[in-house]
Amino acid sequence: MTNIVVLVKQVPDTYSERKLSESDHTLDRESADAVIDEINERAVEEALKIKEAGEGEVTVLCVGPDRATDAIRKALSMGADKAIHVSDESLHGSDMVATAKVIAAALGKVGSYDLVIAGNEASDGRGGAIPAMLAELLGLPQLTHARQLTVEGTTVKVDRETEDGVTHLEASLPAVVSVTEKINEPRYPSFKGIMAAKKKPVETLTVADLGVDAGEVGLGNAWSTVLEAAPKPPRTAGQRVEDEGDGGVKVAEYLVGQKLI
């Protein structure tokens, strides 16, 4: 029996216009459509495959504002069994260190678990450090950037793919695993799954419920701060080269001027 916790995040849709808030330079989440991060769907899918191969339970864990319940329901409609939603205004602007501490505390509310599965990085912040931070805080082995994942008894095995190649890793459970977009193709929720998700339990917690000091989270306690932000400048027309027999020379001169050759 394998009990799995999947970390889920609600992010601005990549097809929407994404921008920073003018007041504090944090991500303006109200200006764009919000969806479950695609990499989290793959994490949920992998957890469901492990569950279906044996026995167990899949719990979704999400840290985010009230409307993140939509992302949670999507995961539940795919087949996850229950969810924990950490929602607290004091979390606004929290950096990765604070976020990892909150997730670690929330995992203490799950009870016994064998595996924590996350995406390798979120599509909004793209920090890619939360799984490693979480494993460090929990004192668990971390197997990151997994393109293939198997659980055999009390052992988890992973094919870890990076730019340097593929590494074969294994560790004893419990463990933290992060997956890449190559891990699988997530299923679409069925109508039956969507209806069933409405009845599945979602426990909502605050930082106080977790025993986390509000003075350790939020923008004011972040280790990094954005001081200034400006929108990306509009694209300008490129330089056009008229070939009158000397086109190659003109292109070469341009590349030299750009210090490209």
C-alpha positions as a printed NumPy array, in Angstrom:
array([[  0.   ,   0.   ,   0.   ],
       [  1.521,   3.313,  -1.115],
       [  0.207,   6.629,   0.191],
       [  1.215,   9.471,  -2.086],
       [  1.051,  13.248,  -1.701],
       [  1.109,  15.328,  -4.876],
       [  2.048,  19.008,  -4.752],
       [ -0.252,  21.095,  -6.928],
       [ -0.052,  24.767,  -7.817],
       [ -2.475,  27.097,  -9.547],
       [ -0.702,  29.348, -12.063],
       [ -1.642,  31.97 , -14.659],
       [ -2.544,  30.358, -17.962],
       [  0.437,  30.597, -20.317],
       [ -1.978,  31.749, -23.036],
       [ -3.012,  34.749, -20.929],
       [ -1.131,  37.997, -20.578],
       [  1.046,  37.679, -17.485],
       [  2.309,  40.702, -15.631],
       [  3.538,  41.918, -12.269],
       [  1.533,  44.003,  -9.843],
       [  2.504,  47.677,  -9.892],
       [  2.194,  47.963,  -6.115],
       [  4.654,  45.288,  -4.956],
       [  5.996,  43.668,  -8.155],
       [  4.582,  40.256,  -7.282],
       [  2.753,  38.216,  -9.898],
       [ -0.634,  39.775, -10.685],
       [ -2.757,  36.631, -10.474],
       [ -6.045,  38.452, -11.007],
       [ -5.05 ,  39.724, -14.459],
       [ -4.892,  36.28 , -16.063],
       [ -6.899,  33.084, -16.253],
       [ -5.82 ,  30.627, -13.557],
       [ -5.247,  26.919, -14.22 ],
       [ -3.582,  23.946, -12.598],
       [  0.057,  23.865, -13.697],
       [  0.466,  21.333, -16.492],
       [  3.504,  19.742, -14.838],
       [  1.332,  19.096, -11.769],
       [ -1.174,  17.21 , -13.918],
       [  1.671,  14.906, -14.889],
       [  2.607,  14.504, -11.227],
       [ -0.998,  13.585, -10.395],
       [ -1.101,  11.144, -13.311],
       [  2.047,   9.402, -12.092],
       [  0.626,   9.088,  -8.588],
       [ -2.598,   7.597,  -9.948],
       [ -0.652,   5.063, -12.022],
       [  1.229,   3.921,  -8.925],
       [ -2.02 ,   3.706,  -6.964],
       [ -3.761,   1.739,  -9.709],
       [ -0.861,  -0.723,  -9.89 ],
       [ -1.403,  -1.639,  -6.25 ],
       [ -3.204,  -0.093,  -3.33 ],
       [ -2.99 ,   3.262,  -1.669],
       [ -4.305,   6.784,  -1.511],
       [ -3.466,   9.99 ,  -3.345],
       [ -3.657,  13.278,  -1.452],
       [ -3.352,  16.627,  -3.22 ],
       [ -1.571,  19.417,  -1.36 ],
       [ -1.898,  22.999,  -2.578],
       [ -0.657,  26.309,  -1.172],
       [ -2.484,  29.221,  -2.752],
       [ -5.364,  31.708,  -2.597],
       [ -9.023,  30.744,  -2.289],
       [ -9.544,  30.345,  -6.018],
       [ -6.857,  27.661,  -6.115],
       [ -9.702,  25.289,  -5.224],
       [-10.309,  25.079,  -8.992],
       [ -6.869,  23.519,  -9.466],
       [ -7.501,  21.171,  -6.553],
       [-10.825,  20.038,  -7.999],
       [ -9.14 ,  19.328, -11.324],
       [ -6.694,  16.985,  -9.574],
       [ -9.528,  15.345,  -7.64 ],
       [-11.545,  14.874, -10.823],
       [ -8.577,  13.067, -12.36 ],
       [ -8.803,  10.535,  -9.524],
       [ -7.008,  11.853,  -6.432],
       [ -8.792,  10.905,  -3.198],
       [ -8.622,  14.01 ,  -1.014],
       [ -6.895,  17.363,  -0.678],
       [ -5.329,  19.814,   1.735],
       [ -5.485,  23.504,   0.802],
       [ -3.282,  25.982,   2.662],
       [ -4.823,  29.402,   2.122],
       [ -3.767,  32.462,   4.1  ],
       [ -3.383,  36.136,   3.165],
       [ -0.089,  36.267,   5.082],
       [  1.472,  33.967,   2.462],
       [  1.278,  36.609,  -0.273],
       [  4.719,  37.214,  -1.74 ],
       [  6.392,  34.324,   0.099],
       [  9.703,  33.215,  -1.383],
       [ 10.71 ,  29.608,  -2.03 ],
       [ 12.27 ,  29.141,   1.408],
       [  9.072,  30.149,   3.196],
       [  6.929,  28.162,   0.766],
       [  8.959,  25.01 ,   1.363],
       [  8.598,  25.467,   5.138],
       [  4.827,  25.804,   4.806],
       [  4.566,  22.712,   2.585],
       [  6.712,  20.728,   5.016],
       [  4.428,  21.763,   7.876],
       [  1.327,  20.889,   5.847],
       [  2.701,  17.417,   5.151],
       [  2.645,  16.906,   8.898],
       [ -1.158,  17.177,   8.676],
       [ -1.366,  14.427,   6.057],
       [ -0.304,  11.698,   8.444],
       [  1.661,   8.749,   7.112],
       [  2.883,   9.006,   3.519],
       [  5.378,   7.073,   1.425],
       [  6.009,   9.366,  -1.513],
       [  5.789,  13.078,  -2.302],
       [  5.571,  13.844,  -6.019],
       [  6.011,  17.341,  -7.466],
       [  6.719,  18.948, -10.802],
       [ 10.341,  19.847, -11.423],
       [  9.427,  23.548, -11.655],
       [  6.335,  25.734, -11.803],
       [  5.559,  27.591, -15.027],
       [  5.236,  30.953, -13.253],
       [  8.235,  31.249, -10.93 ],
       [ 10.426,  28.589, -12.594],
       [ 12.648,  28.408,  -9.498],
       [ 12.843,  24.625,  -9.6  ],
       [ 14.147,  24.415,  -6.022],
       [ 11.065,  23.583,  -3.929],
       [ 11.362,  19.766,  -4.177],
       [ 15.011,  19.848,  -3.053],
       [ 14.282,  22.334,  -0.26 ],
       [ 11.363,  20.216,   0.894],
       [ 13.433,  17.039,   0.973],
       [ 16.096,  18.836,   3.018],
       [ 13.557,  20.103,   5.549],
       [ 11.947,  16.668,   5.874],
       [ 15.223,  14.778,   5.953],
       [ 14.131,  12.617,   3.011],
       [ 16.004,  11.442,  -0.092],
       [ 15.306,  13.505,  -3.203],
       [ 15.092,  12.097,  -6.727],
       [ 14.616,  15.023,  -9.092],
       [ 14.009,  15.555, -12.823],
       [ 12.473,  12.106, -13.224],
       [ 11.417,  11.018, -16.69 ],
       [ 10.526,   7.537, -15.441],
       [  9.385,   6.433, -11.986],
       [  8.743,   3.009, -10.483],
       [  7.949,   1.86 ,  -6.967],
       [  8.97 ,  -1.654,  -5.957],
       [  8.034,  -2.503,  -2.404],
       [  9.773,   0.031,  -0.184],
       [ 12.097,   1.242,  -2.943],
       [ 11.567,   4.014,  -5.482],
       [ 13.557,   4.044,  -8.716],
       [ 13.961,   6.981, -11.056],
       [ 15.577,   7.749, -14.395],
       [ 16.845,  11.293, -13.909],
       [ 17.391,  13.248, -17.118],
       [ 19.374,  16.468, -17.339],
       [ 21.491,  18.162, -20.009],
       [ 24.398,  15.984, -18.869],
       [ 22.609,  12.702, -19.549],
       [ 20.464,  10.115, -17.766],
       [ 21.216,   8.903, -14.235],
       [ 19.564,   5.853, -12.664],
       [ 18.673,   6.537,  -9.035],
       [ 16.964,   4.599,  -6.278],
       [ 16.123,   5.283,  -2.656],
       [ 14.141,   3.855,   0.213],
       [ 10.684,   5.225,   0.909],
       [  9.59 ,   7.729,   2.045],
       [ 11.111,  10.035,  -0.557],
       [ 10.511,  13.211,  -2.563],
       [ 10.371,  12.914,  -6.363],
       [ 10.037,  15.67 ,  -8.955],
       [  9.001,  14.814, -12.507],
       [  9.582,  16.381, -15.911],
       [  7.199,  16.817, -18.821],
       [  8.485,  13.519, -20.308],
       [  7.124,  11.399, -17.463],
       [  3.668,  10.749, -19.001],
       [  0.61 ,  12.146, -20.729],
       [ -2.023,  13.083, -18.125],
       [ -5.535,  11.726, -18.443],
       [ -8.609,  13.851, -19.044],
       [-11.121,  13.84 , -16.192],
       [-14.239,  11.823, -17.003],
       [-17.734,  13.131, -16.309],
       [-17.982,  10.577, -13.504],
       [-14.686,  11.831, -12.078],
       [-15.816,  15.467, -12.237],
       [-19.014,  14.668, -10.365],
       [-17.21 ,  12.524,  -7.798],
       [-14.669,  15.313,  -7.135],
       [-17.438,  17.497,  -5.721],
       [-17.886,  15.072,  -2.816],
       [-14.233,  14.454,  -2.028],
       [-12.877,  16.041,   1.168],
       [-10.8  ,  19.225,   0.971],
       [ -9.296,  20.411,   4.261],
       [ -8.499,  24.142,   4.339],
       [ -5.739,  25.282,   6.69 ],
       [ -4.095,  28.575,   7.67 ],
       [ -0.484,  29.104,   8.693],
       [ -1.678,  29.234,  12.309],
       [ -3.215,  25.78 ,  11.872],
       [  0.195,  24.57 ,  10.724],
       [  2.014,  26.109,  13.654],
       [  3.947,  28.398,  11.313],
       [  4.749,  31.909,  12.499],
       [  3.235,  34.49 ,  10.15 ],
       [  6.396,  36.535,  10.728],
       [  8.372,  33.932,   8.768],
       [  6.308,  34.122,   5.564],
       [  5.038,  36.728,   3.139],
       [  6.676,  39.391,   1.019],
       [  7.997,  41.353,   3.979],
       [  9.97 ,  38.342,   5.193],
       [ 11.258,  37.152,   1.825],
       [ 15.002,  36.771,   1.333],
       [ 14.781,  38.507,  -2.05 ],
       [ 12.825,  41.536,  -3.221],
       [ 12.017,  42.951,  -6.659],
       [ 12.864,  46.653,  -6.525],
       [ 11.833,  47.64 , -10.023],
       [ 10.089,  46.059, -13.001],
       [  9.31 ,  47.202, -16.534],
       [  7.316,  45.533, -19.315],
       [  9.217,  43.848, -22.104],
       [  9.797,  46.365, -24.909],
       [  7.842,  45.769, -28.107],
       [  9.596,  43.942, -30.897],
       [ 11.237,  46.186, -33.467],
       [ 11.802,  45.514, -37.124],
       [ 14.996,  43.662, -37.928],
       [ 17.769,  45.056, -40.116],
       [ 17.182,  44.263, -43.768],
       [ 20.069,  43.522, -46.107],
       [ 19.619,  44.269, -49.794],
       [ 21.768,  41.884, -51.802],
       [ 23.408,  43.723, -54.68 ],
       [ 26.207,  41.251, -55.031],
       [ 27.689,  42.129, -51.67 ],
       [ 24.976,  40.642, -49.401],
       [ 27.357,  38.173, -47.796],
       [ 29.791,  40.942, -46.866],
       [ 27.009,  43.057, -45.368],
       [ 25.735,  40.151, -43.277],
       [ 29.264,  39.398, -42.061],
       [ 29.831,  43.058, -41.171],
       [ 26.572,  43.096, -39.219],
       [ 27.533,  39.969, -37.281],
       [ 30.93 ,  41.443, -36.508],
       [ 29.234,  44.616, -35.271],
       [ 27.078,  42.504, -32.944],
       [ 30.203,  40.658, -31.781],
       [ 28.717,  37.376, -32.939],
       [ 31.714,  36.503, -35.111]])
